[in-house]
Amino acid sequence: MHETKPRYKVIIRCGECGEKYILRGRPNEEGGYDTGFKRCVCGNETKLDIEVTPE
């Protein structure tokens, strides 16, 4: 049977403009989380504060 990875609540805050995103994600092989997030609306891709909690 297909095994599913646990989901996590991922809160991403932009260090540039302060925008906040609340997403759900699953762990990936690189040690991060797959959420579909690419960049903030202000264009920032690097200065991000990320907080992860189990769902």
Beta strands, then each sheet from edge to edge (+ up, - down):
strand 1: 8-14
strand 2: 20-27
strand 3: 33-34
strand 4: 48-54
sheet 1: 3+ 2- 1+ 4-
end
